[in-house]
Amino acid sequence: MEFNYLAFAVPLFVVLMLLEYYVARKKKMELFDLHRSIANVSIGILERLTDVLVAGVFYFFYHYIQTNFGLFEIKPTAAMWILLFLGTDFIWYWYHRLAHEMNVLWAVHVVHHQSEDFNYTVSARITLFQAIVRTGFWSVLPLLGFPAEMIFVMLLIHGLYPFFVHTQVIGKLGIIEYFMVTPSHHRVHHACNDKYLDKNYGDVLIIWDKLFGTFQKEDEKPVYGLTHQLNTYSFLWQHFHFYIELWLMVKKQKTLKDKFKMIFGSPTLIDPDMRERAEKIFGIKQQEEPLQHRLNNYVIWQVIVMLVLLFVFILFEFEMGASEKFLFTSFTILTLINCGAIMEQKKWVFAVEFLRMLVIGSALWLYNADYQIVTFFILSVIALLVLFYRTVEERYLSVVYPD
């Protein structure tokens, strides 16, 4: 049996998040909001899952470019590893900077900046869309001649460091501040203070910001999040709100030139009123009343179960077929949507629960030897739910939202 040992990154990061929470409590620092932390971790769960599923595609992409179009045939010497590190960090700087300066790229990156907290859970706010775009930027590396094996190892190492700079419990780090990205530098980057906007794009090295004029020291208390805060826990809305706002703005433009200018122009071109218009179209509204303790527990336990299942899924990924991966991905997405919907007390959450039961039923049917009994059971449950959908829905909602 072959294991994917990258699965152990999941419990490692969870332990580090809990450790940060413990240190913050000891220092009497209020750094964690329960619902925002759940929203952050939920996005991270899907990112880890999709990253595992598409890693092979990215590897093939790099390998294809290097073997067919590579300018040089680079060998893994010490000098080439150093050059690859510098190249990776340099490309990251320009990807990151352009992702803040162009609407079409900000749409995939904005998710990372939505949280009004700043702690290790925020580092999890990465999406598959962002991974795809970054792969496009990093395709320069195999084009130069770096083999896919070297690129993959470097991206794993390079991708670990940013996790540790998403924290407020670590202050300034002396001489390290001069050449590396530190928690202080990255706090500036995540802040929405006017003087901090669009600063400190570096991932590991801060030298690129100093070279290209985007460096800013932390000299006033940062306020985190977007300049126009999102104010929702909706899993889907966090991913897609900016695409909709951008689409509404593009539709308003009269000429093709203005439409392209809007797509590739600065996020400052987006009218803030587009957010409210988009929210009205899709009925997005944050529930301002705090959730009951029992309901919080239901959401928390779902996230805990998903973290455990994610660890198991990644660990045994090489032993699973396409059907298992599809069912688990479907179950994961529905569960994460469920958590966001419950935190906003949406009534359509029952439809998500219904779909999730269908996924579970499909898994039982697929992996149970006695197909006749399982098929009869699943069809009976579906028939009852369809015939008495409204009754079951009302009963479910009365239990989930008793008030």
N, C-alpha and C positions, 0 to 999 in steps of 0.2 A: 504494500500500500504506500502510495506517494503522498506526502504532506506538503502543504504550502505554508511554510513557517512565517510568512508575512502576516499570518493571522494573529500572531502574538503582539503585533502593533496595536491591535484593538484594546486588549486589557492593559497594555503599557500606557497608552494615552489616557484611558479612563482613570488609572491609578494616579497619574500625574495631575489630572483635573481635580481629583478628590484631594490630593496633597495640597494643591494651590488653594482650594477652598478651606482646608484646615489651617493653612498658614494665614490666609486672609482673616479668618475668624479670630485667630490668636492675636493678630495685629489690630483687631477691631476695625477692619476695612470692609465696607459693604460693597462687594464687587460682583455678587451673583444675584440675578433675578431668576426665580424658578422657571417661569414660562419662557423667558428669553433663552435660558440655558437649554431647555427642552427643544426649542426651535432650532438652536445652533447645532445640537447633537443630532437632531433628526436629519438636517441637511448633510451632516458629516456621514451618517450611516449610509445614505444613498450614494454619496460620493465614493466611499470605500467599496461599496458593492459594485457600482458601475465601473470603477477603476480596475477592479479585478477582472470583470467580464470583458473589457475592451483592451486590456494590456497587451494581449497577443496581437491585436490589430495594429496598435501603435508600433510594436516591435517589428512586425512585417513591413510597415510603412517606412521606418528608418532603414531597415535592411535593404529594401528594394531601392531606395534612393541611393544608398551608399554603393551598392553593387553595380547599379546601372548608370549613375550619374556622378559618383564621387570624383572630385578633382584630384584627390591624392589617396593613397592606400596607407592609412595611418596605423601604426603598431602601438600597443599599450605600454609604452615606456614611461618612466617617471616624468619626463619633460612633457610628454603628450597628455598625461593625466592632469598636470598643472594647467596646461593650455586649455584642456577641455573644461576644467573648473572655471577658469576665467571667462571662457567663451559662453558657458552656460549662464553664469551670473550676469554677464554683459547683455546677452539676449533677453534674459528675464527683465532687466532694468527697462529695456525699450518696449517689450511687450506690456509691462506694467504701466509704464508712462502713457503709452498709446491707449491702453484700456481705460485710462482716466480722461483722455482727451478726445476720443471718438465715440459717438453714441453707439455705433454698431458693436464696438468692443466693450463699452461700459455696460451694455445690456447683459453680457455674460459675467462681468466682474462685480456688478453692483451688489449681488447677493452677499459677497464677502464683507461688505461695509454696512449692512443694514442694522446690525445689532447695536443697541445703545449701551451694552456692556462691553468691557474689554478684559477678557480673560482667556484661558486656554480653550474653552469651548468655542470661542469665536474662530480659532484657527481651523475648525472643522467646516466652516462655511465655504466650501468649494463645490462647484457643480461640474457635471460631465461636459457641459457646453464650454466651460472655461478650460478644461483639460484638452478638449479638441482644438480650441484656438491656440493654446500654448504649444501643442504639438506642431501646428503649422509654423510657428515661429522657430521652434527648435529643429525643424527640418533643415535649417541652414547647416547644422552640425554634420549630419550624414552627407550633405552635399559637399562639404569640405573634405570628407573622407573618413570621419570618425565612425567606427563600426557600431552597429546597434548594441552589442554587448556592453561596450564602454559607456554609451549614452544612457542605457538603462541603469547601470550601476551608479553613474553620476547623478542621475535624476532622483534615484532613491536617497542617496546621501544628501544631495542638495535640498531635497524636499523635506527632510527631517528638521533642519535648522529653524525654519520660520515658525514652527510650532512653539518654540521656546521664547520667542520675542513677543508673543501675545499675552502679556501679563503686566499687572501693576504692582505686584509684590516685590519686584526687583527694581532697584533704583539705578542710578547712573553707574557705569562700570569703568571709570577712570580712563586709562590710556586706550582701552579697547574701543571707546567711543570714537576715536579718530579714524579707524579704518574698517570696523565691522558694524553691521546693523545690530543695534541693541534694543532691548525693550523700550528704552526711552525714545529712540529714533522711531520705532514703529508705533508707539503711542501717538506721536505727532501725525504719522501717516493716517491713522484711523480716526483722528479728530475732525470735527466739522467746524472748529474755530476758523474765522476768516484767514488769519495769518498762517494756519496750518494746512489749508487746502492745497492739494496737489503737490505735496512735498514727500521726500524720503521714500523713493520707489524701490530702493535696493532690497535684495533678498538676503544675501549673506554679507556682501561688502557694501559699505556706504560711500566708497570712493567715487562711484559713478555719479551719485547725486552731487558730490562736491565738484566733480569735473564739469557737469552739465547744468549747474546752477539751480538744482532743485532741493538743496539741503536746507533744513531748518532745525535748530536746536529746540528742545523742550524747555520753554521758559515761562509758560503759563499753564494753568490747569486745563487739560484737554476735556472737551465735551465730545462724546463718541456718537457715531451713527451718521446718518445722511443729513444734508442741510435741510431737507424736507423729509422728516421722519416718516417711516412706513406705517407704524401703528397697527400692525396686524401680526397674528401668529400663523396665518394661513400658509401651509406648506406650498401649495400651488401658486398662490399670489406672490410669495417672496421670490419665486423663480421667474414669473412671467409678467409682473406688473410693468416693468420698464419697456418690454417689447410692445405692450399695448399702448403705453403712453407715447412711445416713439411712432408707432403706426398712426395714432390719432394726429400727431404733429405732422407727419409726412402727408397725410390726407388733406391737411389744411393748406399745404403749399400749392401755389398756382402753377408754377413752371417745373419742368423736369429738372432744371438746374437747381432750383431751390429744394426740391425733394432730395436730390443727391447731397446737397449741402447739409440738410438736416440729418441724413443717415450717417454721413462721415464727419459731421461737425462736432462741436463741443457739447457736452451735456448741459451747459449753461443756456443753450438755445431752447431747451425744453421748457415750455410754459408750465409753471407749478400747478396751474388750474387743471392740467391734463390728468393729474393724479386723481383729483376729486371726480372728474368726469368719468374716468375709467372705473373708479370704485362704484359709482352709481350704476354704470352699465352692468357690472358683474355682482352687484349687491354685496360689496365688501365693507364690513364694519366690525371693528374690534369690540368685543364684549368688555365693557368697562367695569362691570361688577366682578369682584374676585371670585374665583371658582371655589366650590365647597371642598373641604379637605378630602372627602371620599372621592370626588371626581378627580382631584389632583393625583390621588393614589392610583386611580385607574390609568391615567396617562403615564405616570412615572413607571408603573409596572410594565406597561406596553413597551416603553423605551428600553427598560432593563432587559426584557425578554428578547427584544430585537438585537441588542448588543451581544447577548449570549449566542443567539442564532447566527448573527453575522460572523462571530468568531468561528463557530462550527462550520459554517458554509465555506469560509475562506480556507480553513484548515483542510477540508476534504474536497476542495474545488476540483482537483485533478481526477477525482473518482466519480464525478457527477456528469450526467448527460445533459443534453439541451433541454429536455422536458423538466428535469429537476431545477435547472437554473432559471427557466422561464417561470415556473410556479413560485419559486422562492422570491424572485424579483417582483412578481405581481403582488405577492403577499406583503412584501416589504413596503412597496409604494402605497398600497392601500392602508397599511397600518400607520404610516407616517402622515398620510392625508387625514386619517381618522384622528390622530392626536391633535393636529392643528385645528380640525373642525370642532373637536370637543372643547379646546381652549377658547374658541370663539362661540361655543354653544350654538352651533349650526344644526338645524333640524334635519338637513339632508345627510347627516352623519349615518343615519340608519341605512341609506342606500349603499354607503361604503361598507358597513358591517355585512350587509346582504351579499355584496360582491366578494367580500373576504371569506364568507362561509362557502361560497361557490368554489373559491380557490382551494380551501381546505378539503371540501368534498371531492374535488378533482384529484387532489393528492391521495386521498384515501382510496379512490377508485383505481388510481394508477398503481398503487403499491400494496393492494390487498389481493390475496390469492382468490378469495371467494367473491368473484365479480358480481354474481347474481344478487347476493345479499346486500352488498355495498351499493350496487346500482339501485336496487329497490329502496333502500334507505334514503339515498340522495334524492331520488326522484320524488319520494314521499315528502321529504322536507321542502323541496322546491315547490311542489304542488300546494302544500299548506301555506307557504309564504306568499305564493302568487294569489291564491284564493282569498286569503285573509291578510293581505299585505298591509292595508290601512290599520286594521285592528292590532296586528303585531307591532307596526310602527308606533302607534300611539302608546302601546304598553311599554315598548322599549324606551321611548323618549320620556315617559313618566318616571321610569326607573333612573335613567341617566341624568335628566334635568327635573328633579322632583318639584322644583318651584315653578 
